[in-house]
Amino acid sequence: HAIIKKKKIRSSIKFFDKYFYSKKKQLIKKKNIFYISPSTELYKLCIKKIKKNKIFYIPHNINNSFKKIKINKNLFNLKTIERNILFFSYPESDSYVKGNDLFHNILLKLSKEKNNYNIIICGKKNNLFKNTSNIRISYTGHLNETKLNKLYNSVDLLISCSRFESFSQTVFEAKKCKLPIISFKVGGMIDAANNNYNIKLIECYNYNKMTNEIIKFFNKNKKFEKKNNKIKKNIVIKSNYISIYNKALI
């Protein structure tokens, strides 16, 4: 589903790409072959080449184990002072498709912020992402569905920087957990965002705008507003105490 012209890949992967492409060209000529698209965007692309009566839009199934739950115990070393962002990192062969480089540019911009960010990366350690000022990066490795559901319910925001997406299972899983999402407007993301205010879509592939939306999200987040209000109240109480103390001295 991904047409990539600039992608740098190993020759062995190129070989398999060409091999499967040639097989698909043979299959598409057969009369008894039908096609299923997991997203409306991909369906619209396909009907330009495939007859409508041969292709169907059927989204993937999402396991019912993904849902909104209360987390009593912190399993992921999260800190209340940090703004917790979840990102799924993929192997080198898929890193361009999933936008690892775009997310790296976002991190560089967030590092200039005064606020502390905790980036939780689901996947293996990636040398592209390194701790920078005001940013802590932690890796979860592979998680089973139970732990992944808890992670969706623990963090503040999911970021997806994919250049191409046929469905985007992680976005639909996060959506079921009521986790806010910021993503580029591509593939299955468009279907996931329908009638859902928790998903913000950004024009492809404007990582500067996405960075600004991330900052806006946290500035408006009630979780962090409460902390700011508490600080303001403490300052008012102290200032009143000082004025009373000064009057007593006079």
VOBA-1610 file (N, C-alpha, C; in pm, whole numbers, padded with zeros to 5 digits, always signed):
BEGIN
His+00081-00122+00000His+00000+00000+00000His+00084+00126+00000Ala+00216+00115+00010Ala+00302+00233+00018Ala+00387+00247-00108Ile+00376+00362-00173Ile+00462+00390-00289Ile+00573+00483-00239Ile+00695+00433-00237Ile+00806+00509-00179Ile+00917+00525-00282Lys+00949+00647-00316Lys+01053+00673-00415Lys+01189+00703-00350Lys+01184+00767-00231Lys+01308+00811-00168Lys+01358+00714-00061Lys+01284+00607-00038Lys+01318+00515+00071Lys+01449+00443+00042Lys+01541+00447+00138Lys+01669+00377+00127Lys+01655+00240+00193Ile+01658+00136+00113Ile+01641+00001+00167Ile+01749-00093+00113Arg+01769-00200+00186Arg+01870-00299+00147Arg+01826-00372+00020Ser+01923-00424-00054Ser+01894-00492-00181Ser+01807-00614-00161Ser+01822-00684-00047Ser+01741-00803-00021Ser+01593-00768-00009Ile+01563-00652+00053Ile+01424-00608+00066Ile+01372-00565-00071Lys+01456-00500-00151Lys+01418-00462-00286Lys+01379-00584-00368Phe+01455-00690-00350Phe+01429-00814-00424Phe+01288-00867-00391Phe+01254-00871-00263Phe+01123-00921-00222Phe+01011-00828-00268Asp+01036-00697-00265Asp+00936-00601-00313Asp+00902-00628-00459Lys+01005-00648-00540Lys+00986-00674-00683Lys+00918-00809-00706Tyr+00958-00907-00626Tyr+00902-01042-00640Tyr+00751-01042-00613Phe+00710-00983-00499Phe+00568-00981-00464Phe+00487-00892-00559Tyr+00550-00787-00607Tyr+00481-00699-00702Tyr+00449-00775-00832Ser+00546-00855-00877Ser+00523-00933-01000Ser+00413-01037-00979Lys+00406-01096-00858Lys+00302-01194-00827Lys+00164-01128-00825Lys+00158-01008-00770Lys+00030-00935-00765Lys-00020-00901-00905Lys+00072-00866-00994Lys+00035-00834-01132Lys-00027-00955-01202Gln+00021-01073-01167Gln-00034-01196-01225Gln-00173-01225-01167Leu-00186-01207-01034Leu-00312-01237-00966Leu-00426-01144-01008Ile-00392-01019-01031Ile-00495-00919-01060Ile-00570-00949-01190Lys-00509-01030-01277Lys-00571-01064-01405Lys-00676-01175-01390Lys-00672-01249-01279Lys-00765-01360-01260Lys-00905-01309-01224Lys-01007-01378-01270Lys-01145-01336-01251Lys-01197-01364-01110Asn-01143-01466-01044Asn-01197-01506-00914Asn-01124-01443-00795Ile-01051-01336-00820Ile-00979-01266-00713Ile-01060-01145-00668Phe-01079-01132-00536Phe-01148-01017-00477Phe-01053-00948-00378Tyr-01077-00820-00356Tyr-00985-00741-00275Tyr-01058-00676-00158Ile-00988-00666-00045Ile-01045-00601+00073Ile-00953-00487+00115Ser-01009-00368+00130Ser-00933-00252+00177Ser-00972-00220+00321Pro-00875-00200+00410Pro-00906-00168+00550Pro-00931-00020+00576Ser-00916+00066+00473Ser-00943+00209+00493Ser-01012+00266+00369Thr-01090+00371+00388Thr-01163+00433+00277Thr-01067+00502+00180Glu-00957+00559+00233Glu-00859+00625+00147Glu-00797+00525+00050Leu-00759+00409+00101Leu-00698+00305+00019Leu-00801+00250-00081Tyr-00927+00240-00038Tyr-01035+00193-00125Tyr-01051+00288-00246Lys-01048+00418-00219Lys-01063+00517-00326Lys-00946+00512-00425Leu-00827+00482-00372Leu-00710+00467-00460Leu-00722+00343-00547Cys-00774+00236-00487Cys-00782+00107-00557Cys-00886+00106-00668Ile-01000+00174-00648Ile-01106+00168-00749Ile-01067+00240-00879Lys-00955+00310-00877Lys-00904+00370-00999Lys-00845+00263-01091Lys-00803+00151-01030Lys-00740+00043-01105Lys-00821-00086-01103Ile-00907-00101-01000Ile-00983-00225-00982Ile-01132-00195-00989Lys-01208-00284-01050Lys-01354-00265-01060Lys-01419-00266-00923Lys-01523-00184-00906Lys-01590-00169-00777Lys-01647-00301-00724Asn-01696-00385-00815Asn-01756-00511-00770Asn-01652-00616-00728Lys-01524-00579-00738Lys-01417-00672-00698Lys-01344-00627-00571Ile-01378-00508-00521Ile-01309-00458-00401Ile-01411-00413-00296Phe-01380-00441-00169Phe-01470-00410-00059Phe-01393-00339+00051Tyr-01461-00245+00117Tyr-01401-00177+00233Tyr-01447-00248+00361Ile-01354-00315+00428Ile-01383-00382+00555Ile-01268-00351+00652Pro-01292-00269+00755Pro-01183-00237+00850Pro-01144-00358+00934His-01021-00356+00983His-00972-00464+01069His-01051-00470+01199Asn-01049-00584+01261Asn-01113-00601+01392Asn-01017-00558+01503Ile-01070-00490+01605Ile-00990-00450+01720Ile-01035-00530+01841Asn-00940-00592+01909Asn-00970-00676+02025Asn-01044-00596+02132Asn-01146-00657+02191Asn-01226-00591+02295Asn-01149-00570+02426Ser-01029-00626+02435Ser-00949-00608+02557Ser-00899-00463+02568Phe-00902-00389+02457Phe-00860-00248+02461Phe-00980-00161+02499Lys-00970-00097+02616Lys-01079-00015+02667Lys-01027+00079+02775Lys-01110+00173+02812Lys-01076+00271+02916Lys-01081+00203+03052Ile-00972+00209+03127Ile-00966+00150+03261Ile-00895+00246+03355Lys-00913+00225+03485Lys-00844+00304+03586Lys-00712+00236+03620Ile-00606+00314+03622Ile-00474+00261+03654Ile-00439+00301+03797Asn-00428+00201+03885Asn-00395+00227+04025Asn-00245+00226+04051Lys-00174+00148+03972Lys-00030+00131+03995Lys+00047+00176+03871Asn+00152+00251+03893Asn+00232+00300+03782Asn+00332+00192+03740Leu+00313+00137+03620Leu+00400+00031+03570Leu+00508+00083+03476Phe+00501+00209+03439Phe+00589+00258+03334Phe+00679+00374+03379Asn+00699+00389+03509Asn+00790+00489+03564Asn+00754+00630+03516Leu+00625+00662+03517Leu+00580+00795+03477Leu+00588+00892+03594Lys+00616+01017+03565Lys+00625+01120+03669Lys+00519+01227+03642Thr+00456+01274+03749Thr+00345+01369+03735Thr+00389+01502+03674Ile+00516+01538+03691Ile+00563+01666+03639Ile+00592+01659+03489Glu+00594+01538+03433Glu+00628+01521+03292Glu+00504+01509+03203Arg+00520+01550+03079Arg+00415+01538+02979Arg+00444+01410+02899Asn+00360+01310+02919Asn+00389+01176+02868Asn+00332+01152+02728Ile+00422+01126+02633Ile+00385+01104+02493Ile+00423+00963+02452Leu+00330+00892+02388Leu+00355+00756+02339Leu+00380+00759+02188Phe+00486+00687+02146Phe+00517+00675+02003Phe+00559+00532+01974Phe+00512+00478+01862Phe+00549+00342+01823Phe+00665+00348+01725Ser+00777+00285+01765Ser+00896+00282+01681Ser+00900+00151+01604Tyr+00943+00158+01479Tyr+00942+00040+01393Tyr+01084+00008+01343Pro+01105-00115+01294Pro+01237-00155+01245Pro+01286-00062+01134Glu+01415-00071+01105Glu+01478+00017+01006Glu+01408+00011+00871Ser+01363-00107+00830Ser+01300-00124+00699Ser+01169-00046+00687Asp+01102-00021+00800Asp+00973+00051+00800Asp+00983+00191+00860Ser+01101+00232+00898Ser+01115+00358+00972Ser+01073+00479+00888Tyr+01100+00476+00757Tyr+01060+00589+00672Tyr+00908+00593+00657Val+00848+00476+00637Val+00702+00468+00621Val+00633+00520+00747Lys+00684+00484+00864Lys+00622+00521+00990Lys+00665+00657+01042Gly+00757+00722+00971Gly+00792+00861+01002Gly+00880+00880+01124Asn+00971+00785+01148Asn+01063+00800+01262Asn+01143+00930+01252Asp+01186+00965+01131Asp+01266+01087+01112Asp+01184+01212+01140Leu+01055+01208+01106Leu+00967+01323+01133Leu+00947+01342+01283Phe+00932+01230+01354Phe+00915+01237+01500Phe+01043+01288+01566His+01156+01251+01511His+01285+01299+01563His+01293+01452+01553Asn+01246+01507+01440Asn+01244+01653+01423Asn+01152+01720+01525Ile+01041+01653+01558Ile+00948+01704+01659Ile+01016+01707+01796Leu+01090+01602+01828Leu+01160+01596+01957Leu+01262+01709+01970Leu+01332+01738+01862Leu+01432+01846+01865Leu+01365+01980+01897Lys+01245+02000+01845Lys+01172+02125+01871Lys+01115+02128+02013Leu+01066+02013+02060Leu+01011+02005+02197Leu+01120+02024+02302Ser+01243+01988+02267Ser+01354+02000+02362Ser+01384+02145+02396Lys+01339+02237+02310Lys+01360+02379+02335Lys+01255+02437+02430Glu+01153+02356+02460Glu+01048+02397+02553Glu+01100+02391+02698Lys+01042+02474+02784Lys+01081+02473+02926Lys+01017+02355+03000Asn+00909+02300+02944Asn+00839+02189+03009Asn+00914+02057+02992Asn+00892+01966+03086Asn+00957+01835+03082Asn+00869+01735+03008Tyr+00927+01665+02912Tyr+00854+01565+02835Tyr+00914+01426+02862Asn+00825+01328+02870Asn+00867+01189+02880Asn+00815+01118+02756Ile+00905+01072+02671Ile+00868+01004+02548Ile+00878+00854+02570Ile+00763+00787+02568Ile+00761+00642+02585Ile+00754+00581+02446Ile+00858+00510+02409Ile+00864+00449+02276Ile+00837+00301+02286Cys+00731+00257+02221Cys+00693+00116+02221Cys+00770+00049+02106Gly+00866-00032+02142Gly+00951-00098+02043Gly+01094-00106+02092Lys+01183-00154+02006Lys+01324-00169+02043Lys+01394-00033+02042Lys+01508-00028+02112Lys+01584+00095+02121Lys+01628+00140+01982Asn+01611+00268+01955Asn+01644+00324+01825Asn+01749+00433+01843Asn+01860+00422+01772Asn+01969+00518+01786Asn+01932+00658+01738Leu+01824+00667+01661Leu+01780+00798+01611Leu+01730+00886+01724Phe+01665+00823+01824Phe+01609+00898+01936Phe+01706+00898+02053Lys+01747+01015+02095Lys+01839+01027+02208Lys+01785+01130+02305Asn+01815+01110+02433Asn+01771+01205+02535Asn+01829+01344+02505Thr+01744+01443+02506Thr+01788+01581+02488Thr+01739+01661+02608Ser+01773+01788+02612Ser+01733+01870+02726Ser+01581+01874+02739Asn+01532+01857+02860Asn+01389+01859+02894Asn+01312+01739+02838Ile+01383+01640+02782Ile+01316+01521+02728Ile+01381+01394+02782Arg+01297+01310+02840Arg+01343+01177+02886Arg+01281+01073+02794Ile+01363+00980+02745Ile+01314+00877+02653Ile+01327+00739+02717Ser+01218+00665+02715Ser+01221+00528+02769Ser+01159+00432+02669Tyr+01209+00309+02667Tyr+01163+00207+02572Tyr+01091+00095+02647Thr+00981+00050+02590Thr+00903-00056+02655Thr+00934-00194+02597Gly+00993-00199+02475Gly+01008-00326+02407Gly+00870-00376+02364His+00859-00506+02336His+00730-00562+02296His+00640-00577+02418Leu+00513-00538+02404Leu+00416-00551+02513Leu+00299-00639+02468Asn+00253-00724+02559Asn+00132-00801+02527Asn+00010-00708+02536Glu-00107-00758+02498Glu-00226-00673+02490Glu-00266-00615+02625Thr-00249-00692+02732Thr-00286-00645+02866Thr-00202-00525+02907Lys-00069-00536+02889Lys+00021-00427+02927Lys+00005-00307+02833Leu-00020-00337+02705Leu-00038-00229+02609Leu-00164-00149+02641Asn-00269-00217+02683Asn-00393-00149+02722Asn-00367-00058+02843Lys-00287-00106+02937Lys-00252-00025+03055Lys-00168+00096+03015Leu-00082+00077+02915Leu+00001+00188+02869Leu-00084+00296+02804Tyr-00180+00255+02719Tyr-00272+00351+02657Tyr-00345+00433+02763Asn-00376+00369+02876Asn-00451+00435+02983Asn-00362+00512+03080Ser-00231+00506+03061Ser-00138+00572+03153Ser-00082+00702+03097Val-00060+00706+02965Val+00004+00824+02904Val-00099+00933+02874Asp-00048+01050+02832Asp-00136+01165+02806Asp-00175+01177+02659Leu-00087+01128+02568Leu-00107+01157+02427Leu-00035+01053+02340Leu-00097+01015+02228Leu-00034+00929+02128Leu-00002+01012+02004Ile+00121+00998+01954Ile+00162+01067+01833Ile+00189+00964+01723Ser+00133+00987+01604Ser+00162+00903+01488Ser+00214+00991+01375Cys+00332+00957+01324Cys+00395+01035+01217Cys+00402+00958+01086Ser+00317+00858+01070Ser+00323+00772+00952Ser+00301+00851+00822Arg+00382+00816+00722Arg+00364+00873+00589Arg+00255+00797+00513Phe+00241+00668+00543Phe+00140+00583+00480Phe+00078+00495+00588Glu-00052+00473+00580Glu-00121+00383+00673Glu-00239+00318+00603Ser-00240+00186+00597Ser-00355+00118+00538Ser-00472+00114+00636Phe-00441+00105+00767Phe-00546+00098+00868Phe-00508+00173+00996Ser-00390+00148+01049Ser-00340+00205+01175Ser-00409+00145+01297Gln-00368+00024+01328Gln-00426-00048+01440Gln-00402+00021+01573Thr-00282+00076+01592Thr-00251+00140+01720Thr-00342+00260+01748Val-00377+00335+01643Val-00465+00451+01659Val-00605+00406+01701Phe-00656+00300+01638Phe-00788+00249+01673Phe-00789+00190+01814Glu-00679+00126+01854Glu-00670+00072+01991Glu-00670+00185+02092Ala-00590+00288+02064Ala-00582+00405+02154Ala-00716+00477+02162Lys-00786+00483+02049Lys-00917+00547+02043Lys-01016+00476+02136Lys-01011+00342+02140Lys-01100+00266+02227Lys-01069+00293+02374Cys-00943+00330+02403Cys-00902+00362+02540Cys-00923+00510+02573Lys-00983+00585+02479Lys-01011+00729+02498Lys-00884+00811+02511Leu-00774+00762+02453Leu-00648+00836+02459Leu-00645+00939+02346Pro-00618+01067+02376Pro-00607+01169+02271Pro-00495+01134+02172Ile-00516+01169+02045Ile-00422+01131+01938Ile-00398+01251+01847Ile-00271+01269+01808Ile-00236+01367+01704Ile-00165+01290+01594Ser-00211+01305+01471Ser-00159+01226+01360Ser-00162+01307+01231Phe-00084+01263+01133Phe-00096+01320+01000Phe-00221+01264+00935Lys-00279+01343+00845Lys-00406+01306+00780Lys-00377+01208+00666Val-00373+01080+00701Val-00336+00979+00603Val-00403+00845+00637Gly-00441+00770+00533Gly-00489+00633+00548Gly-00602+00615+00647Gly-00588+00511+00730Gly-00691+00476+00828Gly-00713+00582+00934Met-00619+00676+00946Met-00634+00785+01044Met-00761+00866+01016Ile-00790+00883+00886Ile-00907+00962+00845Ile-01035+00895+00894Asp-01041+00762+00883Asp-01157+00687+00931Asp-01168+00693+01083Ala-01053+00685+01151Ala-01051+00685+01297Ala-01098+00819+01352Ala-01070+00927+01279Ala-01102+01062+01328Ala-01247+01101+01310Asn-01322+01025+01235Asn-01463+01059+01211Asn-01542+01071+01341Asn-01604+01188+01360Asn-01691+01212+01477Asn-01619+01187+01610Asn-01490+01215+01613Asn-01416+01193+01737Asn-01327+01313+01765Tyr-01359+01389+01870Tyr-01286+01512+01899Tyr-01148+01486+01957Asn-01121+01361+01998Asn-00992+01329+02061Asn-00880+01306+01960Ile-00912+01309+01830Ile-00810+01286+01728Ile-00791+01413+01646Lys-00669+01465+01648Lys-00635+01585+01572Lys-00551+01545+01452Leu-00598+01578+01331Leu-00526+01544+01209Leu-00451+01666+01156Ile-00324+01644+01118Ile-00238+01750+01067Ile-00208+01723+00920Glu-00201+01829+00841Glu-00168+01813+00699Glu-00031+01746+00684Cys-00019+01659+00585Cys+00104+01583+00563Cys+00212+01672+00503Tyr+00336+01667+00543Tyr+00387+01606+00666Tyr+00451+01719+00745Asn+00364+01809+00788Asn+00406+01934+00851Asn+00437+01909+00999Tyr+00562+01870+01027Tyr+00600+01838+01164Tyr+00610+01963+01252Asn+00631+02080+01189Asn+00632+02205+01266Asn+00493+02233+01325Lys+00390+02214+01240Lys+00252+02234+01287Lys+00215+02129+01390Met+00261+02005+01369Met+00231+01900+01466Met+00294+01932+01601Thr+00416+01984+01600Thr+00482+02023+01725Thr+00401+02129+01798Asn+00353+02228+01724Asn+00271+02334+01783Asn+00142+02279+01843Glu+00082+02180+01775Glu-00042+02119+01826Glu-00016+02040+01953Ile+00101+01977+01962Ile+00138+01903+02084Ile+00150+02000+02201Ile+00217+02111+02177Ile+00235+02212+02282Ile+00099+02269+02325Lys+00012+02298+02226Lys-00123+02350+02256Lys-00202+02250+02339Phe-00191+02122+02301Phe-00266+02017+02371Phe-00231+02017+02520Phe-00104+02020+02551Phe-00063+02014+02691Phe-00094+02144+02765Asn-00086+02256+02696Asn-00120+02384+02760Asn-00267+02392+02798Lys-00352+02320+02721Lys-00496+02319+02749Lys-00539+02200+02833Asn-00447+02109+02858Asn-00479+01986+02932Asn-00515+02018+03077Lys-00633+01976+03120Lys-00682+02004+03256Lys-00590+01948+03363Lys-00525+01836+03332Lys-00433+01771+03426Lys-00322+01867+03469Phe-00276+01949+03374Phe-00167+02042+03403Phe-00221+02177+03448Glu-00343+02211+03410Glu-00406+02336+03455Glu-00427+02335+03605Lys-00466+02220+03662Lys-00490+02207+03805Lys-00364+02236+03884Lys-00252+02186+03832Lys-00125+02208+03901Lys-00092+02357+03902Asn-00115+02424+03789Asn-00087+02567+03780Asn-00175+02647+03876Asn-00302+02605+03890Asn-00395+02673+03981Asn-00351+02660+04126Lys-00302+02540+04161Lys-00254+02517+04298Lys-00137+02608+04330Ile-00049+02624+04233Ile+00069+02709+04253Ile+00025+02855+04274Lys-00074+02900+04194Lys-00123+03037+04205Lys-00188+03061+04341Lys-00266+02964+04389Lys-00333+02977+04519Lys-00231+02991+04631Asn-00125+02910+04624Asn-00020+02916+04726Asn+00046+03053+04729Ile+00066+03111+04611Ile+00130+03243+04602Ile+00039+03349+04664Val-00091+03341+04640Val-00188+03437+04696Val-00192+03427+04848Ile-00195+03305+04899Ile-00198+03284+05045Ile-00074+03343+05110Lys+00040+03320+05048Lys+00166+03370+05103Lys+00168+03523+05102Ser+00118+03582+04991Ser+00119+03728+04980Ser+00027+03791+05085Asn-00088+03731+05114Asn-00179+03781+05218Asn-00115+03771+05356Tyr-00044+03659+05377Tyr+00022+03639+05505Tyr+00128+03746+05528Ile+00202+03777+05422Ile+00309+03879+05434Ile+00250+04015+05463Ser+00137+04050+05397Ser+00075+04182+05421Ser+00024+04194+05565Ile-00034+04085+05619Ile-00080+04085+05759Ile+00038+04099+05854Tyr+00146+04027+05822Tyr+00266+04030+05905Tyr+00326+04172+05906Asn+00328+04237+05791Asn+00382+04373+05783Asn+00299+04472+05863Lys+00164+04458+05861Lys+00076+04545+05938Lys+00100+04528+06086Ala+00125+04406+06130Ala+00149+04376+06272Ala+00278+04446+06317Leu+00378+04450+06230Leu+00504+04515+06264Leu+00486+04666+06276Ile+00400+04722+06190Ile+00374+04867+06194Ile+00300+04904+06322
//
